[in-house]
Structures are given as C-alpha cells and as structure tokens.
Amino acid sequence: WYFNKIPITQPSQDSGVTLTNITKEQAGEYYVLVLGEYSELSSDTISLVVVNSVENVKFAQIPTILGPNKTYTIVLGSETGAIEAQDITWSFSNNAVGLSPVLPEKTSATLTTTATEGNGLLRVSLANVCSSKVLEQQLTFSTIVSIGNVSADAIKIYPNPASDVLTIKSEAPINRIVITDINGRVVFIDKDSQSLGREREINISSLTKGVYVLKLATKDNETIHKVIKK
C-alpha cells in the first residue's frame, strides 16, 4: 500500500493484505499495487476525503417563546467547526410559521410567526456519508403580558424559566395566585380570605415543560404573567 506515493506497508506474499486504522489525519490518495512473479497483476487508487460527523451539530441560536407577527433567526452550530452535511431539511409541525432556510448552506433559517397561541415542533434533519441526526425543539407562541395598574418593580417572579421552585414577591399583600396552562386548565391555586403575605414560593416540579399563565391578585389589582417551566 502507498499513501501519496509513499509506501505505508511492507510487501507481503500473503493472499490478502488489509489496510486498517485510517484516521482523519490521513485524508489523501491511497494506491495499492499487486505484483505477480514477473509482472504487475493489478492496481487501484482510493481517494479518501474526511467529512465531519453531524453528531455534534446542535441549535446554536434559537428562541423558544415566540410573539405574533415577528421574524426570528435560527442558527445551527457544531463543536467540531464546519457543518459538513450533504442534506439539511427544515420542517415545522403546523402552519403557524413561515419557515425559510437560508441558502445555500441552509445552516440557518428565518422563522416568521403568524400564530398567537399554541405550540409547534421544529425539526431539522441532517445527513452526510458518515452520519445522520435529527434535531427537535418545541416552540411556543404567546401574547401574554402583564396587565393591571402596577409598576414593573412592584411584582417580581423568578427564576423564569424555572424547573422546581418559583418565587413571587409583591409590594402589596397577595390575596390569590392561580396558574393555568395555555388551554386555561387550572394547575395550581393558592388563596386565602385575608392575605398570603408579600412573598410566596411555589413548587412547580410536577408540571410538564411549557408555558403557563400566572394570575396574581392583591387587594387593588390583578396582574397576569407568563411563566415557563423548563
């Protein structure tokens, strides 16, 4: 066997010799020569091209909460550098967005929303001669904003997104807290005839991942907030 015209194996009289352990640093032209006792019997040339696996590709930039009639950019990235995929296919599970992969490499896409509420699944399929991978991300559409005659600093809800405990602080005593999913189903309610105090901690670890609506009532106001369970 020769690699770029340099012998890399010793001549052998065996009936067969196999070249193994070709690493990615050895991209180039391989040449095998088979000799008979008096003449050349056969020869062949193999060109080896190194292609990065798509297994390390992930979403490098992607929003998870989308507002109505807005345009977002979604970008793919790889820990190994360039994304060397011969085929990249973008798709979305419903008609709530206009999805336009950016040509020619299609490693990014613009997404224009038309929906105001609900969810959808973004899917990107990648493949090359070495590997294939499917990326999926749940996207949520929401127009929920805080309402009520309350300053932005009067109520604090954190962390948001949260996975276990959600803390609520209010300048005014809290009378009632209700959390519903985006379909209006009540998943949590905390109320008292007098007051719940000015700070509450709510355990949301049992909720499924997604967007929820938190309604907070004080003596004089009711506000609505968007919270995310991650």
C-alpha contacts under 8 A as a table, 3 or more apart, distances in Angstrom:
res1	aa1	res2	aa2	distance
1	W	7	P	5.89
1	W	8	I	5.74
1	W	9	T	5.46
1	W	10	Q	7.85
1	W	19	L	7.60
1	W	30	Y	7.12
1	W	31	Y	5.83
1	W	32	V	4.61
1	W	33	L	6.69
2	Y	5	K	5.37
2	Y	6	I	5.06
2	Y	7	P	4.22
2	Y	8	I	5.41
2	Y	9	T	7.33
2	Y	30	Y	5.64
2	Y	31	Y	4.95
2	Y	32	V	6.20
3	F	6	I	5.14
3	F	7	P	6.32
3	F	8	I	6.37
3	F	28	G	7.25
3	F	29	E	5.92
3	F	30	Y	4.62
3	F	31	Y	6.38
4	N	28	G	6.60
4	N	29	E	5.34
4	N	30	Y	6.29
4	N	31	Y	7.76
5	K	30	Y	7.85
5	K	31	Y	7.44
7	P	10	Q	7.50
12	S	17	V	7.35
14	D	17	V	6.81
19	L	22	I	7.69
22	I	26	Q	6.41
23	T	26	Q	5.56
23	T	27	A	7.84
24	K	27	A	6.06
24	K	50	V	5.81
26	Q	48	L	7.86
27	A	47	S	7.71
27	A	48	L	5.09
27	A	49	V	5.35
27	A	50	V	5.86
28	G	47	S	5.76
28	G	48	L	5.26
28	G	49	V	6.64
29	E	45	T	6.86
29	E	46	I	5.80
29	E	47	S	4.46
29	E	48	L	6.19
30	Y	45	T	5.63
30	Y	46	I	4.94
30	Y	47	S	6.08
30	Y	48	L	7.44
31	Y	43	S	7.26
31	Y	44	D	5.79
31	Y	45	T	4.44
31	Y	46	I	6.23
32	V	43	S	5.50
32	V	44	D	5.48
32	V	45	T	6.51
33	L	40	E	7.50
33	L	42	S	6.23
33	L	43	S	4.48
33	L	44	D	6.88
34	V	40	E	6.13
34	V	41	L	5.56
34	V	42	S	5.20
34	V	43	S	5.93
35	L	38	Y	7.58
35	L	39	S	5.87
35	L	40	E	4.27
35	L	41	L	5.19
35	L	42	S	7.04
36	G	39	S	5.15
36	G	40	E	5.68
36	G	41	L	5.67
40	E	43	S	7.84
51	V	84	E	6.39
51	V	128	N	7.99
51	V	129	V	7.79
51	V	130	C	7.12
52	N	80	T	7.42
52	N	82	A	7.71
52	N	83	I	7.20
52	N	84	E	5.92
52	N	130	C	7.78
53	S	56	N	6.93
53	S	84	E	7.40
53	S	128	N	7.60
53	S	130	C	6.03
53	S	131	S	5.71
53	S	132	S	7.87
54	V	57	V	5.37
54	V	78	S	7.86
54	V	83	I	6.78
54	V	84	E	7.05
54	V	85	A	6.77
54	V	126	L	6.86
54	V	127	A	6.86
54	V	128	N	7.41
54	V	131	S	6.10
54	V	132	S	6.15
54	V	133	K	6.46
55	E	131	S	6.97
55	E	132	S	6.92
55	E	133	K	6.11
56	N	78	S	5.40
56	N	79	E	5.96
56	N	80	T	6.95
57	V	76	L	6.74
57	V	77	G	5.56
57	V	78	S	4.34
57	V	79	E	7.07
57	V	83	I	7.13
58	K	76	L	5.76
58	K	77	G	5.55
58	K	78	S	6.22
58	K	135	L	6.98
59	F	62	I	6.34
59	F	74	I	7.48
59	F	75	V	6.11
59	F	76	L	4.67
59	F	77	G	6.07
59	F	135	L	7.80
60	A	74	I	7.76
60	A	75	V	5.51
60	A	76	L	5.11
60	A	77	G	5.00
60	A	78	S	7.98
61	Q	73	T	7.49
61	Q	74	I	5.38
61	Q	75	V	4.92
61	Q	76	L	6.87
62	I	73	T	7.03
62	I	74	I	4.85
62	I	75	V	6.68
63	P	66	L	6.86
63	P	72	Y	7.43
63	P	74	I	7.51
63	P	139	L	7.62
64	T	137	Q	7.91
64	T	138	Q	7.02
64	T	139	L	4.89
64	T	140	T	6.12
65	I	139	L	6.21
65	I	140	T	5.01
65	I	141	F	5.94
65	I	142	S	6.95
66	L	70	K	7.67
66	L	113	T	7.34
66	L	139	L	7.23
66	L	140	T	6.02
66	L	141	F	4.78
66	L	142	S	6.33
67	G	70	K	6.19
67	G	113	T	7.20
67	G	116	T	6.85
67	G	141	F	5.88
67	G	142	S	5.69
67	G	143	T	5.96
68	P	113	T	5.55
68	P	114	T	5.70
68	P	115	A	5.91
68	P	116	T	5.16
68	P	141	F	7.15
68	P	142	S	7.36
68	P	143	T	6.93
69	N	112	T	6.60
69	N	113	T	5.04
69	N	114	T	5.31
69	N	115	A	7.70
70	K	112	T	5.60
70	K	113	T	5.58
70	K	114	T	7.90
71	T	110	T	6.66
71	T	111	L	5.47
71	T	112	T	4.29
71	T	113	T	6.55
72	Y	110	T	5.64
72	Y	111	L	5.11
72	Y	112	T	6.42
73	T	108	S	7.12
73	T	109	A	5.81
73	T	110	T	4.59
73	T	111	L	6.24
74	I	108	S	5.47
74	I	109	A	5.21
74	I	110	T	6.24
74	I	111	L	7.42
75	V	107	T	6.21
75	V	108	S	4.27
75	V	109	A	6.58
76	L	107	T	5.34
76	L	108	S	5.90
77	G	81	G	7.71
77	G	82	A	7.95
77	G	83	I	7.18
77	G	107	T	7.76
78	S	81	G	5.46
78	S	82	A	6.69
78	S	83	I	6.35
83	I	107	T	7.64
84	E	128	N	7.11
85	A	88	I	6.60
85	A	126	L	6.12
85	A	127	A	5.37
85	A	128	N	4.83
86	Q	126	L	7.74
86	Q	127	A	6.11
86	Q	128	N	5.05
86	Q	129	V	7.89
87	D	125	S	7.76
87	D	126	L	5.68
87	D	127	A	5.34
87	D	128	N	6.67
88	I	106	K	6.63
88	I	107	T	7.65
88	I	124	V	6.87
88	I	125	S	5.59
88	I	126	L	4.60
88	I	127	A	6.77
89	T	124	V	5.56
89	T	125	S	5.09
89	T	126	L	6.65
90	W	99	L	7.90
90	W	101	P	6.86
90	W	122	L	7.64
90	W	123	R	5.97
90	W	124	V	4.61
90	W	125	S	6.67
91	S	99	L	7.57
91	S	122	L	6.07
91	S	123	R	5.28
91	S	124	V	6.41
92	F	95	N	7.48
92	F	97	V	7.82
92	F	99	L	7.59
92	F	120	G	6.88
92	F	121	L	5.74
92	F	122	L	4.64
92	F	123	R	6.15
93	S	120	G	5.65
93	S	121	L	5.20
93	S	122	L	6.58
94	N	97	V	7.60
94	N	120	G	6.34
94	N	121	L	7.87
95	N	98	G	7.46
96	A	113	T	6.17
96	A	114	T	5.46
96	A	115	A	4.93
96	A	120	G	7.69
97	V	111	L	6.32
97	V	112	T	5.34
97	V	113	T	4.36
97	V	114	T	5.59
97	V	115	A	7.01
98	G	111	L	5.61
98	G	112	T	4.86
98	G	113	T	6.35
98	G	114	T	7.67
99	L	109	A	6.91
99	L	110	T	6.02
99	L	111	L	4.67
99	L	112	T	6.53
100	S	109	A	5.47
100	S	110	T	5.28
100	S	111	L	6.41
101	P	106	K	5.32
101	P	107	T	7.57
101	P	108	S	6.03
101	P	109	A	4.03
101	P	110	T	6.37
102	V	105	E	7.09
102	V	106	K	4.88
102	V	107	T	7.05
102	V	108	S	5.55
102	V	109	A	5.06
102	V	110	T	7.11
103	L	106	K	4.95
105	E	108	S	7.99
106	K	109	A	6.88
115	A	118	G	7.44
115	A	141	F	6.52
116	T	141	F	5.59
116	T	142	S	5.59
116	T	143	T	6.09
117	E	140	T	7.40
117	E	141	F	4.70
117	E	142	S	4.88
117	E	143	T	6.99
117	E	182	I	7.68
118	G	140	T	5.93
118	G	141	F	5.30
118	G	142	S	7.09
118	G	182	I	7.20
119	N	138	Q	6.96
119	N	139	L	5.63
119	N	140	T	4.43
119	N	141	F	6.05
120	G	138	Q	5.84
120	G	139	L	5.27
120	G	140	T	6.50
121	L	136	E	6.74
121	L	137	Q	5.80
121	L	138	Q	4.60
121	L	139	L	6.06
122	L	136	E	5.59
122	L	137	Q	5.24
122	L	138	Q	6.25
122	L	139	L	7.00
123	R	134	V	6.91
123	R	135	L	5.64
123	R	136	E	4.58
123	R	137	Q	6.72
124	V	134	V	5.70
124	V	135	L	5.10
124	V	136	E	6.57
125	S	132	S	7.58
125	S	133	K	5.99
125	S	134	V	4.49
125	S	135	L	6.45
126	L	132	S	5.53
126	L	133	K	5.32
126	L	134	V	6.29
127	A	130	C	7.80
127	A	131	S	5.86
127	A	132	S	4.12
127	A	133	K	6.48
128	N	131	S	5.62
128	N	132	S	6.37
140	T	210	G	7.62
140	T	211	V	7.21
144	I	213	V	7.72
144	I	224	I	7.54
144	I	225	H	6.76
144	I	226	K	6.02
145	V	224	I	6.62
145	V	225	H	5.87
145	V	226	K	6.70
146	S	223	T	5.76
146	S	224	I	4.83
146	S	225	H	5.03
146	S	226	K	7.75
147	I	150	V	7.66
147	I	222	E	7.52
147	I	223	T	5.02
147	I	224	I	5.80
147	I	225	H	7.97
148	G	221	N	6.09
148	G	222	E	5.97
148	G	223	T	5.28
149	N	221	N	6.88
150	V	154	A	6.34
150	V	155	I	7.98
150	V	221	N	7.47
150	V	223	T	7.86
151	S	154	A	5.29
151	S	155	I	7.74
152	A	155	I	6.61
153	D	156	K	6.67
154	A	170	S	5.73
154	A	171	E	5.28
154	A	172	A	7.77
155	I	168	I	7.26
155	I	169	K	5.64
155	I	170	S	4.49
155	I	171	E	6.61
156	K	167	T	7.96
156	K	168	I	5.77
156	K	169	K	5.10
156	K	170	S	6.52
157	I	160	N	6.90
157	I	166	L	7.00
157	I	167	T	5.69
157	I	168	I	4.63
157	I	169	K	6.52
158	Y	161	P	7.63
158	Y	162	A	7.40
158	Y	166	L	5.88
158	Y	167	T	5.34
158	Y	168	I	6.74
159	P	162	A	5.25
159	P	166	L	6.22
159	P	167	T	7.03
160	N	166	L	7.61
160	N	227	V	6.06
160	N	228	I	6.03
160	N	229	K	7.80
161	P	227	V	6.48
161	P	228	I	4.56
161	P	229	K	5.67
161	P	230	K	5.98
162	A	165	V	6.63
162	A	166	L	6.29
162	A	228	I	6.37
162	A	229	K	5.25
162	A	230	K	5.79
163	S	204	I	6.88
163	S	205	S	5.87
163	S	229	K	5.56
163	S	230	K	5.11
164	D	203	N	5.72
164	D	204	I	5.30
164	D	205	S	4.34
165	V	201	E	6.34
165	V	202	I	5.49
165	V	203	N	4.52
165	V	204	I	5.85
165	V	205	S	7.02
166	L	201	E	5.60
166	L	202	I	5.09
166	L	203	N	6.39
166	L	204	I	6.91
167	T	199	E	7.27
167	T	200	R	5.83
167	T	201	E	4.48
167	T	202	I	6.40
168	I	199	E	5.51
168	I	200	R	5.17
168	I	201	E	6.31
169	K	198	R	5.70
169	K	199	E	4.42
169	K	200	R	6.64
170	S	173	P	6.65
170	S	174	I	6.95
170	S	198	R	5.02
170	S	199	E	6.34
171	E	198	R	6.37
172	A	198	R	6.21
172	A	218	T	6.45
172	A	219	K	7.84
173	P	195	S	6.04
173	P	196	L	6.67
173	P	197	G	4.99
173	P	198	R	4.71
173	P	218	T	6.01
173	P	219	K	7.43
174	I	177	I	7.66
174	I	195	S	5.68
174	I	196	L	5.18
174	I	197	G	5.61
174	I	198	R	5.76
174	I	199	E	7.81
174	I	216	L	7.19
174	I	217	A	6.09
174	I	218	T	4.76
174	I	219	K	7.55
175	N	191	K	5.99
175	N	192	D	6.01
175	N	193	S	7.21
175	N	194	Q	6.65
175	N	195	S	4.79
175	N	196	L	5.66
175	N	197	G	7.84
175	N	216	L	7.75
175	N	217	A	5.55
175	N	218	T	5.05
175	N	219	K	6.76
176	R	189	I	7.60
176	R	190	D	5.76
176	R	191	K	4.30
176	R	192	D	6.64
176	R	195	S	7.92
176	R	196	L	7.32
176	R	215	K	7.95
176	R	216	L	5.85
176	R	217	A	5.05
176	R	218	T	6.97
177	I	188	F	7.92
177	I	189	I	5.74
177	I	190	D	5.06
177	I	191	K	6.28
177	I	214	L	6.99
177	I	215	K	5.72
177	I	216	L	4.72
177	I	217	A	6.51
178	V	186	V	7.14
178	V	187	V	7.90
178	V	188	F	5.71
178	V	189	I	4.44
178	V	190	D	6.38
178	V	214	L	5.74
178	V	215	K	5.12
178	V	216	L	6.64
179	I	186	V	5.92
179	I	187	V	5.75
179	I	188	F	5.00
179	I	189	I	6.39
179	I	212	Y	6.64
179	I	213	V	5.51
179	I	214	L	4.44
179	I	215	K	6.28
180	T	183	N	7.56
180	T	184	G	5.34
180	T	185	R	5.14
180	T	186	V	4.23
180	T	187	V	5.33
180	T	188	F	6.93
180	T	212	Y	5.75
180	T	213	V	5.22
180	T	214	L	6.63
181	D	184	G	5.38
181	D	185	R	5.48
181	D	186	V	6.68
181	D	187	V	6.89
181	D	211	V	6.81
181	D	212	Y	4.62
181	D	213	V	6.13
182	I	185	R	7.51
182	I	211	V	6.69
182	I	212	Y	5.84
182	I	213	V	6.76
186	V	189	I	7.31
187	V	207	L	7.98
191	K	195	S	7.88
191	K	196	L	7.09
192	D	195	S	5.67
192	D	196	L	6.26
196	L	199	E	7.66
196	L	200	R	7.44
197	G	200	R	7.36
203	N	206	S	7.77
204	I	207	L	5.52
204	I	229	K	7.48
207	L	229	K	7.12
208	T	229	K	6.96
209	K	228	I	7.45
209	K	229	K	4.84
209	K	230	K	5.06
210	G	228	I	5.75
210	G	229	K	5.31
210	G	230	K	6.68
211	V	226	K	6.90
211	V	227	V	5.92
211	V	228	I	4.61
211	V	229	K	6.39
212	Y	226	K	5.94
212	Y	227	V	5.27
212	Y	228	I	6.09
212	Y	229	K	7.56
213	V	224	I	6.80
213	V	225	H	5.82
213	V	226	K	4.99
213	V	227	V	6.20
214	L	224	I	5.71
214	L	225	H	5.10
214	L	226	K	6.23
214	L	227	V	6.71
215	K	222	E	6.89
215	K	223	T	5.77
215	K	224	I	4.58
215	K	225	H	6.45
216	L	222	E	5.58
216	L	223	T	5.35
216	L	224	I	6.45
217	A	220	D	7.81
217	A	221	N	5.85
217	A	222	E	4.25
217	A	223	T	6.51
218	T	221	N	5.30
218	T	222	E	6.24
